[in-house]
Amino acid sequence: MYQTNHPSRNFRKGLLLAGLTFSFLTTALAQELKYTNSNNNWNADSLGNHRAVVTFNGATGVARVVIPWRRRDEHPELKRIIIEDARTKQKVTNVKALALTREQGDICFEPTSGKGDYYIYYLPSRNEGRDNYPKGVYLAPEQTADNNWLQSIPAGIKPNTTVKQLEAIDSFNTFYPMEVIATEAERKQLLLKHPGGGYMLFPEDRQFPIKMTDDLPQRWIKKGPSQSFSGEAGKGEYYAFQLGIYARHEMKDVQISFADLKTATGQTIPATQLNCINTTGTTYDAKPFSATVNIPEGKVQAMWCGIDVPENAAAGIYKGIATVKAEGMPAMPVRITLTVTDKLAVNSGFNEPWKQTRLKWLNSTLAQDDAVIAPYTPLEMKDSVISLLGRKVSINKDGFPAQIQTFFTPEMTSLSTQPKNIFTEPVHFHFINAATGKDLHWQSNGWQVTKQTPGKISWKAVNTTTGLEMEVNASLEFDGFLDYTVKVTALEDVSLKDITMHLPFDKGASKYMMGLNQKGGVRPEKIDWKWDVKSKNQDGAWIGDVNAGIQFNLRDENYVRPLNTNFYLQKPLLLPTSWGNGNKGGITIGEKGKAILVNNYSGERTLHKGEVLYYNFHLIITPFHPVNTDFQWSTRFYHRYNNLDSIKATGATVVNIHHGNDINPWINYPFIEWSAMKDYITSAHQKGLKVKIYNTVRELSNHAWETFPLRSLGHEVYTSGNGGGFSWLQEHVGKDYIAAWFVPEFKDAALINSGMNRWHNYYVEGMNWLVQNVGIDGIYLDDVAFDRVTMKRVKRVLTKDNHPGIIDLHSANQYNKSDGFINSAVLYMEHFPYLNRLWFGEYFDYEKNDPDFFLTEVSGIPFGLMGEMLQDGGNQWRGMVYGMTNRMPWTATSDPRPIWKVWDDFGMQGTKMIGYWVENNPVKTNNPLVPATIYRKDGAVLVSLASWAPENTTVKLTIDWKALGIDPAKAVITAPDIRSFQQGQVFGKDASIPVEKNKGWLLIIK
């Protein structure tokens, strides 16, 4: 029988709350091998997660045992056997494996203590590689037996040792019951016993997720195939169950249809309330989802189904039919019996996720609307001009932008009435005839609005020329995201020398650039870039000034978001058929006339009649909103789980709870220890602190309740890969995955997500649940693997009912080989409208890069954000030029409290930030390598100086006293004493101020 002696704490909670017991198996499996769990009673890191407890009762000096372990792993003969004397805890060296197969192990050993128990560890492994990216390596067989002992083994020795039990290190590692394989003889007998049809059905309860696809579980041999299933649910509950399918022959396009469930008295649960998540649903962007399920011959497939019981359903026994169909095979009905109790499920049962109730979230459309999110304002349209917060877009007759303007001051702290043009002329395409070398002339009948809401305006235009039609579908959203789908159809065969799109930037709006192999900084005079999707995650760039800019990206209809953060090379960009054109395409940037012309070309090609190309692109208009400096001064993050009184004493106001601690142990799955998290947050709120948690999408903890239902979806949620990683993944997930982050303290092993998929629907619902039930005040994003559609939804649920919804984004510098040489700010710019702060991040070099790199890639200021520093604690002198500090207490050098004190003593709330990039900054230095940023209020100004000079230097200040509103005759320049920053002193108004290399000053003038 099955025993749950010492289950791990997360599964203990789930099992107790779910009311699960295994006593019903006792009779059926009374003669079977006993499976138990220990309470981490041995060192799994060296001995592995599984052992057989055997008892020797023989009288000779050689023990022989046959262990029917029914292992799912391949090639047991290539893995070491370690035997330990239970009495002495000493390793038994005299061991001989007679035969090791997946079905059983036949082993002889020396019973060093005579009669009694011995432990046989049969999956010993060690972790190699880095702590957070381990490689579980299974130990190879070794020869330790003495030759004399080997010779002493009697010929034909009979088994004289019994198997007491098979034991897992804890309940989370157990193979029982769904990973205990059937023997080949049992499988063949099953086929003989049930000869009809090309497949067998094994309905299975939600508490036993199907985990294996290559083997039948022994449990199914005992149960046999069935065409009936029964379960029990409360009113309003989402009841999940499985239809396990074993394909005797290859099955194509497996579908499940449902009939109404009815009671004997005519009460009905409509068929529309039933679904199979493997085949149908709703995509992350609210489109109908469908998937084709094919099952190879001899494989197992779990089809997860759900019954969404209405809250007003009458209690009773509901019966109906689910029909399984596959191409060319007879349909097979399954009789469904669901007993609906009088009990009303709380929150659809979502508070009990071990019941797989949250699988309903995979098809959620929560927050899927165009509602405007603060601080943005509704779109306003007048004639051909659309206005949004701080920006205007004029639309040309052909549907493309005629002009884009911004209205942000150079300081980036407020809006202006004076527009700043981004383009010198309209955005336009050139189609050059191959024979004549001339540009084709297009005719347009104008554009028409197809949909208009306060948050999004969509329009369409159709343009024609000789042999070609161009259908333009575009939309502008309230945050400045301008999206174009450009469908080019050949009406006849057309040969073209080139197809290009021109973005003619105004020189005043193109000072800086990042992307296309360029680190952030001043735009080079010329760029000549070619597509290289295999090694570079690049399909566009950002060009702009501090208060005006555009990010552009070139894509086609086959665009799939690639993997990021060390995994890009395993799932890179797809070369756009249109723009890439078999690597003929590229981008050149340089001065042409009055413009800085971005020439997006695709090269020579012939379009045949009926051929369609998509020259899709999007433009993100920056900045997004003015910089909220007061938020920066008053909101101080403490990035560690710690005692709340200690945190409050530091002066921090917001606690960031990373993963890998007692209240948030499992990466991107904060739903197991949520009660402890809620208690912590409630206490924090009582102390005036806010709490944000680590929760994102990119990888998912193996402790997620839904791990195996998600695996049943193929590669929709989890990406394909070479497997490996921590031993748990190899032993239970098996193969075809990418092992991700690992936390040794909790043995939390994550799997990489595949990209944009329905898990993002779950993610949004999960965020909503955390806000409503746990009280989180926001999230900490550690890089992002979802797009702006999901980000908008997340921001909506986080800020619902006036919750603060604070979001900060951390990124390690992704301009490297593993990440495809993508600038973090370019990669994540689509998310910037919904962030409150940046934390860029590991591998950002704050010492060797110039001020323009800080401004564009790190600070966030050209986009309406402010940030913090991380790597090596940052450079606190340079950081303050952008209003940045480091963040406590993530690294040993991360202590911003001395600067926080200066902020408080000076009174930074309400000050006006005027950066060194502002031409009329009232305070300047005589050395451009020592820029000055000021924070001004009535009667006083805080001046931040930082040096990028190659050696120690001195500077003099040039001060516009009138602009500051300070009488120079009465002015005093003081350098306050700041621990680990500067020694206090007073400077004369005309003094030469010494500045050390890589350092600077904070000066107060009043």
N, C-alpha and C positions, 0 to 999 in steps of 0.2 A: 504494500500500500504506500501511499504518498504521505510524507510527514513534513510539516513546516516547523522544524524545531526553532531555528533562529533566523527568520527572514530579515533582510536588511530593512532599514527604517522606512525607506520610501515605499517599498512593496508591502511592508507590514501595514502601513497606513491604508494603502489601497485595498488590500485583502480584507482587512477588518471592516473598513467602511463599506466595501461592496458586499460584505457578508458572505464571502466565498469560503467554502470548505471543500475538502476532497474526500469526505467520508463516503460519498456515494460510489467511489471507485473501489472501496475496500473489498466488497464481495466479488466484483467482476475480476479484479486483479489479485485476488488473495494468494494465488500461486506464483505470481510474478515477482520479479526482483524488486526490492524495496529501494526507493529513492529518497534521500534525505538531504538536508542542507545544514552546513555547519554555521558557526558564528565567527567566521574568519579565524578558524582554529589552527591554521598553518600559514606558512609564508608562500602566498600564491605567486609572488614575483619570481620565485625560484622553482617551486614545485608545481606550479600550474593551478588551475581552478577546479580540478576534478580528481577524485580518487575512488578506488574500490577498497572497502573495508572487508578483509577476508579473515577467516578463522581456520587455523591449522589444528587438526585433531589427530594427525597421524603419529606413528611411532618411529618412523625412519628419519633420517637426517635430510631428506629432500621433500619439499612441499611442491605439489602440483595443483594449479587452480585453473579452471576455465571460466573466464569472466564474460558473460553475454552482454557486453556493454553497449552494443547497438549504436555505434558512433556515426555522426553525420560528417565528420572530417574525412578528407581523403588521405590515403596512404599512411595508415597508422604504423606500418612497418618501418617507416622512416623517422618515427618519433621515439624518443627515449622512454624507457620504463624506469622509474625510481621506486624502490621498495624501502619502507621504513618499519622498523620494529616498534610496535605500539608501546611496548613496555619500556624499552630503553631510549626510544626516540633516535636510535642510531640507524644509519643507512646500512642496508643489507647489500653486500658487494657480490655475493655469489648468486647470480641471477642468470637464467637462460630463457630467452623467449623462443618457444617452440613454433608458434604461429601467431601473427598479429594481423587480423583482418578488421574490416569495419564492423563485422557482426560480433566477433568475439576475440578474446585474447587467451592464448594457451601458454602458461608461464610456469616455469620451475624456479624455485628459490630455496635458499637455506634458511630454515626457521631458527634464527639465532637464539631465541629464547624458548624454543620448544613450542609446546602447545600454547595457543593464544592468538591474539589479533595482530594483523599486519596491514599496513597501508600501502596500496599500490597506486602511485601517481602516474597517470597515463597521458597527460598533456603538459608536461613541464616546459616552460619557456622562459626567456629572459628578454628584457626590453633593451634594445639597442637604439641608437639615434639620439636625438635631442629629447629633453624632458617633456616638452610640449608637443613633440611630433615623434613618438616612440615607434620603433619597429619591433613588433613581437616576433621573436625568432624561436621556433620550437627546437629543442635540443635533439641532436642526432643520437642514434643508438651508440652506446659505448660498451666496450668489453672490460669488465672489472672482475669477472669470475676467475677463481683459481683453477688451473688446469686439473689439479688433483680432484677438486670438487666436481668439476664437469665430468670427469671420468667415473665419479661415484654415482652418477644419476642412473638408477636401474633401468634397464631396457624395458619398455612397455609399462612404465610406471603409470598407475591409475591416478586420477584426480583424488586427492585426499584432503583437500582444502575447500571449504565452502565460502561462497560469497555472501557476506552478511548484508551489505548494502552498497549502493553507489551514492557518493556524497559530493555535492557541489560546495564550493567555498562559502556561498550564501545563496539566497533564493534568486537573486538577480542573475546568477550564472547557471542556474539549473537548466538541464536539457529536458526535464520532464514537464508535461507529457508530449509536447508537440514537436520535440526534436529527438525523440527516441525512434530510431528508424525501424521499419519492418525489414525482415530478412528477405533475401531473394526468393527463398522457398515459400514464404508467406505471400509474397507478391504474386508469384505464379499460381499459388493455390487460390488466391482471390480472383484472378482472371479466369481460372477454370470454373469457379463457383458461380461467377456472374459473367457469362460469355456474351451476352447481348449488348448491342450498341457500341458506339465508338468512344464512349467516355462514361465515367462513373461520377456520381454526385455524393458529396459528403457534407451535408449541412453541419455547421459548427457554431457553437455559442460564442458570443463576443469575448467571454473570459478566457478563451483558448485561441488566441490569434494564430493563424496558420503561418509558419515561419520557414518551412522548407519547400523548395520547388523541385528539387532533384530526387527526393525520397518520399515515400509514403510513411507517415508516422505509424508506429505500432498500434496506437489508439484506434486508428481507422480499421486495422485488421480486426480488432476486437468488435468494433461497432458495426462494420460492414457498410456498404453504400446505402443510401436512403433517399427517398423522395418525399420526405416530410420533415418539418421543423416546427418546434413550438417554443414560445417564450412568453415572458410576462413583463409588462410595462405599466407605468403610471400614466395618468392623464397628462398630456402636454409633453411627454418624454420623447426624445429622439432615440428610438430603439435600434441598435445596430446588430447585425448578425452576418454570418458568412455562408456563402455557398462554395464549398471547396470542390474543385473539378480536377479529376485525374484523367488526362487524355491518353486513351489507349492508342489512338491515332491522332495525327496532327489536326488541330482544330483552328479554323479561320473565322474571324469576325464573330466572336462570341458575344451574344446579346442576351439580356435578361429583361423580360417584360412582366408587368404586374397587372393583376385584376384587382377589383375592389375587394376589400376585406369586409365581411358582413357577419352579423350575429343572426341567431335563429329568429329573432324578433324584427329583423330588418334594419338594424342600426348599421351604418356604413362608415368605413374609413376609405375615402376615394383612392383609386390607384395613383392619382397625382401626388399623393402623400408618401409614396414609396419610390425609392430610386436606388440605382447601383452606382456608386462613386467611381467605379473603374471605367464606366462607359459614357456617362452623361453628367452634366453639371453646368457650372457657370465659371468662366475664366476670371482671372484677377481684375480684368478691366470690363467686367459685366457683359461679356459676350457669351453666347451659347457654347458649351464645351462638349466635345464628343471625342472619344478615343476608340481605336480599333484594338481589340484584345485577341491575339493569336496565341495558341498554346501548342508548343512543339510536342511531338509524340513522346510519351513517357514522363511528361512534366506535370507538376501540380500548380494550379492557379487559384488563389483566393479571390472571390468576387464579393466585395463588401457591399452589403445592402443596408438600407435604413428605412424604418417606418416612422414617419413624423406624426405621432399621435396627437390629434387636436385636443386642446384643453377642454373643449366641451363634449368630448366623446363620452358616450355612456359606458359605464362599466359593463363588462361582459366578455364573452369568448368570440373573437372575430376569426373568421376563416376565409381563406382565399387561395389563389394560385399564383406562383411565380413560375414563369416558363423560361427554360434555358434553351437557346437556339444557337446553332453554328452552321456555317455555310456547308451545304451538302450533307448534313447529318439530321437525323430525326430529332424533333424538339422533345424536351423532357420536362414534364410539369413537376413542381415541388409544392406540396400542400403546406400552406402556412397557417399556423394556429397561434394567435396572439391573445393572451388573456390581459385585458385592460382592467386594472384595479381601480378602486374608488379614490386612491391616493393621488393628489395632484403633485406632479414632479416640480421641484423647485428649479426655476430658471431652465426649463426644458431638460433638466438633468445635467446641465453643463457644469454644475458644481461637483459632479462625480465623474471626472474624466476617465477613470479606469473602466468605466462602462462603455467607452468609445462614443459617448454622446456628442463629443465635440467634432466628430467627423462631419456633422452637419455644417460646421463652419467652413469647410472646404468650398462650399458653394454660396457663401454669403455675399450679399451686395451692400452690406453696411457701409454708410458714409460714401456711397458711390453716387455722387451728384456733383453739380457745378456750383454749389453754394460758395459764396465768397468767404475767405478766411481772413481774419484780422491779421495785420493792419491794412489789408488791401481794401480797395473800394470797388464798387460795381463798375463794370464797363459802360462807357457812354459812347454812343455812335451818332455822329452828325455828318451827313453827306458821306464822303469817302474816308472820314477820319474817325478812328477809334481811340478814345482816351482811357487811360488807366493810371494807377498811382504813379506819378512822376514821369509818365511817358505818353507819347502819342505815335500812332501808326497810321500813315496815309496809304491807301490801297490804290494801285494803278488799274487801268482798264483791263489789263490781262490777268489780274488777280494777285500779282506780286507786289511787294512793298514799293511804293513810290518814294517814301521817306520815313525814317524813324527818328524821333526826337526824344531827348530826355530833359528833365527839368530839375535836376539835382544841383545843389551848390557844390563848388569844388571842395568845400569842407566835408561834404557828405553828411551833414547833420540836419539839413533842412531842404525844403523845396524852393525853387526859384521861379520867377515868372518868365525868365529868359530861356528860350529853347536852345538846345545844343543839337545840331544835326549830326547824325551818324553817317549818312550817305551823301555823296555828291550828285547822284542821279539814281533813278529807280534800279532795283534788282532786276536782272534780265538774263535770258538765255540767248545763246548764239548756236544756230544749226548751220553749218557751213557745207555747202554742196561740194561733193568731191570732184565733179567734172569742171565746174566753173570757178570754184574757190570763193564764191560769193555767199553772203549771209542770206538765208531764206527769210522772206518777209512774212510775218504772221498777221493774221486778221483776228480781231477779237470783238465779240458782241457785248463786252462788259461782264461784270460779275454780279451775282445775286446772293443775298443772304439766304442760307438754308436753315439756320437755327440761331436763335438769339436768346440768351439768358443773362442775368446779371454777371455770371461768372465766365461765360464763354460765348463767343460769336463765331459762327462758321459760315463760309461762303464758297461759291463754286464759280469757275469760269471755264469756258471752252474756247480754245484758240486753234486756228487752222492755218495750214500753209500747203504748198504743193506736195501731195502725197503723205502728209502727216496730220495727226490730230493730237492736241495736247489738252488733256482734261486736268484742271487744277482744282483740288479740294484743299481748303486751308481753314485754320481756326486760330484764334487768339484767345488766350485765357487771362484772367485777372492778374496773374503774377508775372506776365510778360513772356510766356511761352508761345511762340509762333510756329505752328506746325504745318508743313506742306506735303501733300501727296500729289506728285506730278506724274500722271500717266500719259505716256507717249505711245500712240498706236500708228503703225504704218498702214496707210490706206492703199499703198502700192509699194513695189520695191523701190527703196531709196538708198543711195550710196552717199555717205557723209564723210567729210574730211575730219570733222570734229563736232562734238556737242559740248558746250561749255556753259557754266553759269557764272556770272560776274557779280561780285559784291564790291561795289565801289565805295570804300570807306573814305570819309572826310579825314584829312590829316590831323585835325584837332581831336578826332575820336579814335585814333589808332596809334597812340604813343607806345602802348605796351602790348605784349603778346605772350601767350603760353599755349603749348600744344604743337603738334606736328614736329616732334623732336626738339622743341625749344623749351628750355626752362623759363620760368616766369621772369620777365624783365622787359627792358626796352626792346621794341620790335627791331629785328635785324633789317637792313636795307632790302635784302632779297632772300626769298625762301623758294627752294625748288624741292618739292616733296613728292615721293612716290608711295603708293600703297605697299604695305608689307604686313598683311594681317597675321601671318604665321608667327611673327615675333613681336609685332607692335600693336598695342591696343589704341590705335589712333584712327579717327575718321573725321576729325575737325579740330578747331582751335577756338580760343577766345582772343579777340582783338579789341582794344578799347583804351579809354583813359579812366581816371579814377571815377568820374561821374557820367560816363557814357561808354557803352561797349556792346558787343554782340558775341555770343558763342554760336558757332555754326557747326553742324554735323551732317554728313552726307551718308544716306542709307538707301536701301531699296526695300521691296516688300518682303524679303526673306530675312530681314534683320532679326538676330537673336542676341540678347544680352550675353556677353561673354562672362566667364568667371573672372574674379579679381583676387587681389591679395594673395600672391604667391601661386595662384592656380591658373593664371591666364593661359599659359602655354598648353594646358590640358583641355581647354575649351575656348579657342580664340574667336575673334571676329570672323564672320563670313564675308568674303570679298563681294561687294555689291556688283551685281551683273552689269548694271548701268554705269555707275561712276567708275568702277574698277576696270571693266572691259578687258579682262584677261591681263591685268597689270599694264594696260596702255594708259590708264588714267592717272591723275595726280593733281597737285595744287601748286601754283606759283603765286607768290605775293611780292609786290614791289610797286614803286612809284610809276604812275602813268597819268600824265597831265596833272590835274588838280587832285587826283585821287590816289589812295593806296589801294591798288586793285588786287582783290582776291580772285584769281582765275581758277575755277574748278573745272578741269577739263577731263574728258573721258576718251578722247582719241578716235581714230578712224574706225568706221564700221559700216556694214551694210544691213539695213533693216528690210526684211522680206514682208510682203503683204500679210497683214494679220498679226505680225509680231508686236509684242508689247514690252516696253521698258518703263521702269519706275525710277524717276530721278527725284526721290524723296529727300527732303532736308528739313531741319528745323533751326530756327533762330531764337536764342534766348536773350532777351534784352536786359542789360544790366545798367545801373544797379537795380535792386529789387525794391528797396525802401531806404529811407534815411537811417544812418547809424544811430542806435539807441545807446548813447554813452552812459546815461544814468543807470541802465540795467547792468552795464559792465562794472560800474563802481559799487553798486549795492548788492549784486548777486555774486557770491563767492563760493566756489565749489570746493568741497572736501571729497577727494576721490578714494575712499576706502571705507569698508565696513568697520565701524569702531564704536566705542562707548559714546553715547549721544552727548553726555555732559562734557566729555573731553573735546568733542567736535565743536560744541557751542562755545567753549572757552577759547577756541582759536579765532573766533570772529567769522567763521564760515557760516553761510546761510542755507546752503543746499548740499545734501549728502548724495554722492553718486555711489550706488551699490553695484560694484563690479560683480561678475559671476565668480564662482569658485570660493564661496564662503557659506556659512551656516544658513543664511536666509535666502541665498540665491546660488545654490551649489551647481546647478546644471545649466550649461550654456544655452542661451536662447530658449529656455523652457522653465520659466519662473512659476510653475503651477503646482509643484509638489510640496515645497515648503512655504506655500503662500500664507499660511496662518501665522507662522513666525514672522514673516515679512510684514504682514498687516500689523501685528503687535508693535513691531519696531517703528513703523511709519506713524502709527497712532501716537506713540510716545514722542516721536520727533515733532509732530504737529503741536503737541502740548507744550513743547519747548520752543516753539516758534521757528522750527527748521522744516525745510521741504526735503523730500526724498525722491530721487530719480533712480531708475534701475537699468542695468545692462540688459538689453533685449533687442535683438536684431534678426536679420535673415541673411544667411550666408552658409552657415553650418548649423546642425541641430544635434543636441545631446542624444546619446543612445538611450537615455533614461526616459525619453518621451513616451507616454503611454501609446501613442499612435505609430511608433516606429514601424511595426510590421504591416499594419494597414497601408501606410505610406509606401512601403516597399512593394506592396502588391500592385501599385500603380506604375510599375516599370521605372522609367527614367523621368517621369513627370516631376517628381519632387526631389529625388536624389540623383545626382549625375552619375554617369558610368565612369568606371576607373579600374585600376589594377588591384584594388583591395588592400590587404595588409593592415598595418597599424597595430593598435593595442589588441591584446589577445581576445578580449570579449568580441570585438568586431569580427575577427577571423573565425571565431568559434560559433557565432550566432548569426551574423549577417552573411558570412561566407565569402562572397566574391562580388565583383562588379560594383564597386563603390570607390570613393576617395576618402581616405581617413583624414580628418581635420584636427582641430585643436584638442589637446588632452590635458586634463588637470590631474596630476599625480595624487594630490591629497584626497580627491574624491573619486578617482578612477572614472572620471567623466570623459568619455570618448565620443567625439562628434563626427558626423558625416557631412560632407559637402552637399549643399543644395544645388539643384541643376540650373537655376535661373528663374525666369518669370513663370510662375505656375500657381496653382490654386492654394498652395500653402500660404500665399500672401493674403488670401481671404481669411484663413485661419488666424494669421498674424494680426490682422486688423481687429477681428473679433476678440482675440486674446488680449490685445491692448485695451479694448473697451471693457472687458471683464476685469482687468487689473485696476483700471480707474474706478469702476463702480464698486468693486468688492474688496479691493486691497488699499485703494487710496493713493496710488502712485501720483507724483506731481509731474512726471515726465519721463523721458528715456535718455539713456546714453547710448549713442550709436557708435559701434566700433567698426568703421568702414560699413559700406552699404551694398547689398546685392539685390536691391529692388529698384524700381523706377519711380518716377514722380507721381504716377497714378496711386501707388500704394502710399507714398509719403503724404500726399494730400489727405487720403483717408485716415491715416494715422493721426495727422495733426487735428483733423476734425474730431476724432473720438477722444483725443487727449485734452482738447480744450472745451469739450461739451460741458454744459451746465457750469460754465465759468471756472472750470479747473485750469490751472496755470499752463499745463502742457508744454513744459520747457524741454527743448531738444538740443543737445549738443552733439557734435560729430567729431570723432577722432579718426584720423587716418595716419598710417605710416606713409612715408614718402614712397609713392608707387612708380617713381621714375627710375626703374631698374629693369633688368632682364626678365625676372620672374613675373613681374606685373605688366610687362609689355610697354615699358617706357611711356607711361601715361602720367600726366600731372594730376595729383589728387584733386586739385580745385577744378580742373577740366572734367575729370571723371564724375565728380559729385555736384557740379554746378546746378543741375536740374533740381537738386534738393535744397539748395541754399535759401530759396524763398521761405522755407518752413523751419529753418534752424534759428536758434537763439545765440549760438556760440560755436566757434571752431576750436579744435585742439589738434593742430598739425605740427609735429607729431614725431614718432620715431623716425630717425634717419633724415630728418630735416636739419641741414647744417646751418646753424645760426651764426657760425663764426666766419665761414669762408665765402658766403654769398653776399651780394651787394644789397643796398636798400630797396632796389626795385624788385628783387626776388622776394624780400620780406613783404613788400606792399602787395604784390600780385598773388603769390603762392601761399602765404602764411596768414596775413593779417585779416583778410576778409573785407577790408574797408571798401574796395571798389564794387562790392556787391551788397553793401549795407549791413555787414556783420563786423564783429570784433572777435578776437581770439585769445588763445593762451598758447604757451610753449611747453614742450615736453623734453625732447632729446637733451640729455645731460643737464636738465634743469633750465635749459634755455639760456639766452643772454639777456639778463634783466635790464641792462642799460639800453640795448637796442630795442627790446620789447616795449619799453615805455614810450618810445617814439610813436608807437602804434597803439598805445593804451593797453598793452599786454603785460601780463606777469606769467610766471610759471604756475603750476597747480599743486597744491599740497594734498597729501604728502606722498605723491606717487614715486618720486625718486628721492634719494638722500639729500640732494641739493634743492629740493622743491619746498621752499618756505617763503611764500610771498607776503607774510605778515608784516615785515618791516615796511614794505611799500604800501600795504593796506593801511598801515598807521599814518603814513604820509597823506594818503587819500583822505582819511578821516580828519586829520589835523588841519589840512588845507581846506577841506569842505568841497570835495569833487562833485557832489550832486549839484546839478544845474549849471555846471561850467560848460563853456563852449570850446570844443576841440578844434584847433586849426593846425592841420598837419604841415610838415615841411614842404609837401607837394603843392600847397596853395600859394599862388604867385604873390598875393598881397598879405602873406603872413607877417604880422607886426614885429616878430622877432626872428632874425636870421643870423647866421654866423658867416664869417668871412672865408669859410672853408667848406666847399660843397661835400666833402667827405665826412663832415661833422654836422649833419642836419639837425634842425631844431623844430620840435612840435610844441605847441603851447596849449594850455587848458586855462581859459580866461573866465574870470568873474568880476563883478564890480570891485574895483580898487585893488585887485591882486591878480597875478598870473603865475601858474606853475609851468616852468620851462623844462622840457626834457631834451637833453643833448646826448647823442651817441656817436661814437667814432667808428668809421670804416677806413680810417687812414692806415697806411701800412706800418706806421710807427707812432710813438708818442708825439703829441703835437700841442699847440696852443691855439685858441681861437678868441676872437673878439665878437661881441654881440652888436648887431645893428638893430636898434629898437625904435619903432614908431610909437613914441610916447602918447601922441594924440590919439592914435587908434586904440591904444590900451586904456586910455582914460586915466593915466597915472601922471602925476606931476614929477618930472625927473629930478627936480630939486629936493624932493622929499623921498625919492625912491630908495629902497634898500634891496640889494640882491643877496639873498641868503641861501647857502647850501645847508639844509637841515642834516643833522647827524642821522644816518641810516645804517643800521647794522648790516655788515657784509655788502654794503653798497658804496658808501662814501662817508668821509669824516666831515663833520659840520664846520663851516667857516663862512665868512662874509667876503663878498667881492665888490670892488668898486665898479661903478657903472661903465668905466672905460677900461677895466682891467683885462689883461690877457689871462684867459682861463686855461690852465693846463688840463689836457685830456689824455689819459692813458690809452694805449692801443686796445681796441675792442671794448672799451668801457665808455663812461660818460658821466653826466650829472643830472640831478634834479635840483633846479633852482627856483626859489620863490622870490618874485618881485612884487613889492607892495610899498 
